[in-house]
Amino acid sequence: MHAVLGDFVVDCVQNSIEAGAKLIKVDVRQEGERIKISIEDDGCGMSRDEQERALDPFFTNGKKHIHRRVGLGLPFLKQAVDLAGGEFSLVSEKGRGTVLSFGFDLGGMDSPPQGRLAEAFLQALLFGGEHELTIHRRLCRGGREDEYRISRGELREALGDLDRAESLKLAGEFLANQEDSLEA
Amino acid sequence: MAKMTLEDLRKLRETKKSDLERRSLEGKDIEIIIGMGTCGIAAGAKVSLEAFLSAIDAAGLKNVTVKQTGCMGLCYVEPTAEIRVPGMPDTIYGKVDADTAREIVETHLVKKKLVENHIFDRPAADVIRN
């Protein structure tokens, strides 16, 4: 269902926000063809039973769309990982938060394409609320690691409200610049 | 490519801010709400978002907020965008590709006229918050 890896990231960030997280940490580390992504939050967390049900496409808590009987976000991610032979880990504790990690071989023919991560990060920043979102992006090549870190708070401090069109455009340019400088 | 710092970003914002001060839209907020659920993204909502931001920037509009929402129940005409302009009816546009996004900015936001052939219904009941 999701076209690129960034779509999964956005989906997971939205889950964290809906779980009432105050702090969401997105970590994207790429080494050669391997990419590993983790989304950690301090939201409401899940019991072991809820974690199992979260991977069932025919389960939803019914809060987001009250008439729907399916919840496809995590099940589709797990399916994509299984199809591509990637890694998947869901660690959660009720009342403390959740750490979701997944990884793919970008060269694998069944792996979703990476897409433009700057776009995904911008979309993740578009969600309203008072939560903090930090992004840590790392690219390792030839024994060298380049990285950048940015937080929603820093961008809001520099640009003002991020839902203003002019702020959003500058934030998009900034993120694209950070990605380009990694790849340069 | 030179890596931009937060300080560079602040300076850029100050430059843009003074440019934008030249033009005001009655001091009232215009809202653009883009459907960015899976269906919207599959139909190209990310491209539409970029086109909206560029067109708003090119038109020199201020007081425009851009938000995202999930599926509006109009998957068959994604990408969708709801436009709220003070003094005009709230309007949901469908099939909003990059060209249509630019047209919406030029016609609806600036000239205060509706864009024909892209107006669709209100959101489905299951996505309206109580």
Interface residues (C-beta under 8 A of the other chain):
Chain A: M1 H2 A3 D7 V10 K64 H65 I66 H67 R68 L72 E119 Q123 L126 F127 G128 Y148 E154 L155 A158 L159 G160 D161 D163 R164 A165 E166 S167 L168 K169 L170 G172 E173 F174 N177 Q178 D180 S181 A184
Chain B: M1 A2 K3 M4 L6 L9 R10 L12 R13 K16 K17 L20 I32 M36 T38 I41 A42 K46 L49 E50 F52 L53 S54 I56 D57 L61 K62 V64 T65 V66 K67 Q68 G70 C71 A125 D126 V127
